[in-house]
Amino acid sequence: MRKDNKTIGITIRFFTNSLPGRVGGKSDQIPFWTCGNVHLEANKTKGIKPQDEMFNYFEDIPRAIKVVLSKSKLVAVEDVAYSMRAEKRRKTN
């Protein structure tokens, strides 16, 4: 039996290049830059191809997420009643 992938995966990656391995008074902290990459995972079931977008600081992450979602023509649905209305439309067609 075939199993459908019903999720959309987004990974946020931060860069660590050109930084020391450990920092802090006790050298117990691992540093990373506040810039990085948002990666949208592929989903063959939904026909979604992988997408990437760079961000330059923490506050830029939401923009990068919106960009990868937009590139994949994904739209967020917040209204729970939407699925109920959509189901009714399917039954009447």
DRENDO-1510 file (C-alpha; in Angstrom, 1 decimal, always signed):
<recs>
REC; n; res; u; v; w
REC; 1; MET; +0.0; +0.0; +0.0 .
REC; 2; ARG; +1.3; +3.4; -1.0 .
REC; 3; LYS; +1.7; +6.0; +1.8 .
REC; 4; ASP; +1.1; +9.7; +1.0 .
REC; 5; ASN; +3.4; +12.3; +2.5 .
REC; 6; LYS; +0.9; +14.9; +3.9 .
REC; 7; THR; +3.5; +17.3; +5.3 .
REC; 8; ILE; +5.5; +20.3; +4.1 .
REC; 9; GLY; +9.0; +20.4; +5.7 .
REC; 10; ILE; +11.0; +23.6; +6.2 .
REC; 11; THR; +14.6; +23.5; +7.6 .
REC; 12; ILE; +16.4; +26.6; +8.9 .
REC; 13; ARG; +20.2; +26.3; +8.7 .
REC; 14; PHE; +22.6; +28.8; +10.2 .
REC; 15; PHE; +26.2; +29.2; +9.0 .
REC; 16; THR; +29.2; +28.4; +11.3 .
REC; 17; ASN; +32.1; +29.1; +8.9 .
REC; 18; SER; +35.1; +31.2; +9.9 .
REC; 19; LEU; +34.2; +31.0; +13.6 .
REC; 20; PRO; +36.1; +29.4; +16.5 .
REC; 21; GLY; +34.9; +26.0; +17.6 .
REC; 22; ARG; +33.9; +27.2; +21.2 .
REC; 23; VAL; +33.5; +30.6; +22.9 .
REC; 24; GLY; +32.4; +31.9; +26.2 .
REC; 25; GLY; +34.0; +32.2; +29.6 .
REC; 26; LYS; +34.1; +28.4; +30.0 .
REC; 27; SER; +34.5; +27.7; +26.3 .
REC; 28; ASP; +31.2; +25.8; +26.4 .
REC; 29; GLN; +29.2; +27.6; +23.8 .
REC; 30; ILE; +29.2; +26.9; +20.1 .
REC; 31; PRO; +28.9; +30.1; +17.9 .
REC; 32; PHE; +26.9; +30.5; +14.7 .
REC; 33; TRP; +26.2; +33.4; +12.4 .
REC; 34; THR; +22.7; +35.0; +12.4 .
REC; 35; CYS; +22.6; +34.5; +8.6 .
REC; 36; GLY; +21.8; +31.3; +6.9 .
REC; 37; ASN; +19.4; +29.4; +4.6 .
REC; 38; VAL; +15.7; +28.4; +4.7 .
REC; 39; HIS; +15.2; +25.1; +2.8 .
REC; 40; LEU; +11.8; +23.8; +1.7 .
REC; 41; GLU; +11.9; +20.1; +1.3 .
REC; 42; ALA; +10.6; +18.3; -1.8 .
REC; 43; ASN; +7.3; +16.5; -1.6 .
REC; 44; LYS; +6.6; +14.2; -4.6 .
REC; 45; THR; +3.0; +13.5; -3.4 .
REC; 46; LYS; +2.1; +17.2; -3.6 .
REC; 47; GLY; +4.4; +18.0; -6.6 .
REC; 48; ILE; +6.6; +20.3; -4.5 .
REC; 49; LYS; +10.2; +20.9; -5.7 .
REC; 50; PRO; +12.9; +21.9; -3.2 .
REC; 51; GLN; +13.4; +25.6; -2.7 .
REC; 52; ASP; +16.1; +27.7; -0.9 .
REC; 53; GLU; +16.3; +31.3; +0.2 .
REC; 54; MET; +19.1; +33.1; +2.1 .
REC; 55; PHE; +18.4; +35.3; +5.2 .
REC; 56; ASN; +20.8; +37.8; +6.8 .
REC; 57; TYR; +19.6; +38.1; +10.4 .
REC; 58; PHE; +17.0; +36.5; +12.7 .
REC; 59; GLU; +14.2; +39.0; +11.8 .
REC; 60; ASP; +14.7; +38.1; +8.1 .
REC; 61; ILE; +13.7; +34.4; +8.6 .
REC; 62; PRO; +9.9; +35.0; +8.2 .
REC; 63; ARG; +10.5; +36.7; +4.8 .
REC; 64; ALA; +12.7; +33.8; +3.6 .
REC; 65; ILE; +10.0; +31.3; +4.6 .
REC; 66; LYS; +7.4; +33.3; +2.7 .
REC; 67; VAL; +9.6; +33.4; -0.3 .
REC; 68; VAL; +10.1; +29.6; -0.5 .
REC; 69; LEU; +6.4; +29.0; +0.1 .
REC; 70; SER; +5.5; +31.5; -2.7 .
REC; 71; LYS; +8.1; +30.0; -5.1 .
REC; 72; SER; +6.3; +26.7; -4.6 .
REC; 73; LYS; +2.9; +28.2; -5.0 .
REC; 74; LEU; +1.9; +27.1; -1.5 .
REC; 75; VAL; -0.8; +29.0; +0.4 .
REC; 76; ALA; -1.4; +28.8; +4.2 .
REC; 77; VAL; -4.9; +28.1; +5.3 .
REC; 78; GLU; -5.8; +29.2; +8.9 .
REC; 79; ASP; -9.6; +28.8; +8.9 .
REC; 80; VAL; -10.6; +25.3; +10.1 .
REC; 81; ALA; -14.0; +25.7; +8.5 .
REC; 82; TYR; -12.3; +26.0; +5.1 .
REC; 83; SER; -11.8; +22.2; +4.9 .
REC; 84; MET; -15.5; +21.6; +5.8 .
REC; 85; ARG; -16.6; +24.0; +3.1 .
REC; 86; ALA; -14.2; +22.5; +0.5 .
REC; 87; GLU; -15.6; +19.0; +1.3 .
REC; 88; LYS; -19.2; +20.3; +0.8 .
REC; 89; ARG; -18.1; +21.7; -2.6 .
REC; 90; ARG; -16.6; +18.4; -3.6 .
REC; 91; LYS; -19.8; +16.5; -2.8 .
REC; 92; THR; -22.0; +18.9; -4.8 .
REC; 93; ASN; -19.8; +18.8; -8.0 .
</recs>
